[in-house]
């Protein structure tokens, strides 16, 4: 099930119609009030969230979603007419998994949705490795949990996937394009800021463990390891 929160009825109906005609279940909502009412009855697989909404805006809604245990890990793709770097960074910094600027093509939207859903399904599938650790950081793939010095840390899906990929490739440098392709499903030089923003918030959430994620200038990132 995909939820689309968009106050423009024409866009909302087109998005829902397109998703339904590509084999997905979808429902539309005009504002955050209707969304949170629906969330009490059913949790979707992904939320498409417009930033410019009447009443509570999309960024505020996103922050509420990330603050609640039941919705903290729900994948969210932001839809917005704003396309400045500042707006994109604010959205990603607030926990968005992806960002699509209006006007967008329906097939691009479907491709982005499928990419996020595919990675969500991969994240909850049986894990080949059960426990990963590096310094104070421990990651349990089967339980989908992360702890730093024994204390649980709440990560978004993309932050969790980034950390898992880095820890599985400990010591190896992963370029931004490789991270984009593996986590978001596409690679583009114009989108590398997405990786940088997620790495920054991931480091902040990991506290002392965040220093283990090293920046390799001009290339990408690596998990330094505790050796």
Helices and strands as residue ranges (DSSP letters): E 2-5, H 9-21, E 26-29, H 32-39, E 46-50, H 58-67, E 75-80, H 85-93, E 98-101, H 106-124, E 131-134, E 137-140, E 145-148, E 151-152, H 157-168, E 174-175, H 176-179, I 180-184, G 189-191, H 192-206, G 207-212, E 213-216, E 220-223
